[in-house]
Amino acid sequence: MKIKDRIRGYLPVVIDIETGGFNDKTDAMLEICAIMIGVDDEGVFYTKEPQHFHVEAFKGANLDPSALKFNGIDVNNPFRMAVSEKQALGEIFKTVRTKMKQEDCTRAILVGHNAFFDLGFLYAASNRAKLKNPFHQFSTIDTVSLSALYYGETVLAKSMRVANIDWDDSKAHSALYDTKKTAELFCKIFNAQDYS
């Protein structure tokens, strides 16, 4: 089975974005991670290497103190090595397009925990950067819904525990950690289904 045959010609890409608030038009995107999903010769889904960036707040962006306290991001820390939205998304989109071509997929589809939130920020940032976005404009695969169906949980940490996937609360709310764990959860659920 090829990955294009499993999800209607779409390439699943797990994305997590940490932000300076809840409004994708006014609040900053501060961190993003993307992990492509692969399928091996046996039809088993697996995670690929992450692409992870700390992102500079766009000019005039809102930074809600409560959001920064929640995700623990210090926007003034020089060791963040933050890059522009254009650079971060440009590199991720280039990788996604290359993989889409290799896999003969028509579009990428965002996989996320509360995926519509991340999709909104992804599109707002790509519009600001004037980048063509390879992700479907409104369709997503949400691990909240998958977890509710499969494990009876919607909170990521609780879903992980029920799924017997290692989880460390102290590492949560980092885009890199949350994306890795969401990708593991997605693969575990998809690998449990028999579509042969």
Secondary structure, 3 states (H helix, E strand, C coil): CCHHHHCCCEEEEEEEEEECCCCCCCECEEEEEEEEEEECCCCCEEEEEEEEEEECCCCCCECCHHHHHHHCCCCCCHHHCCECHHHHHHHHHHHHHHHHHHHCCCEEEEEECCHHHHHHHHHHHHHHCCCCCCEEEEEEEEHHHHHHHHHCCCCHHHHHHHCCCCCCHHHCCCHHHHHHHHHHHHHHHHHCCCCC
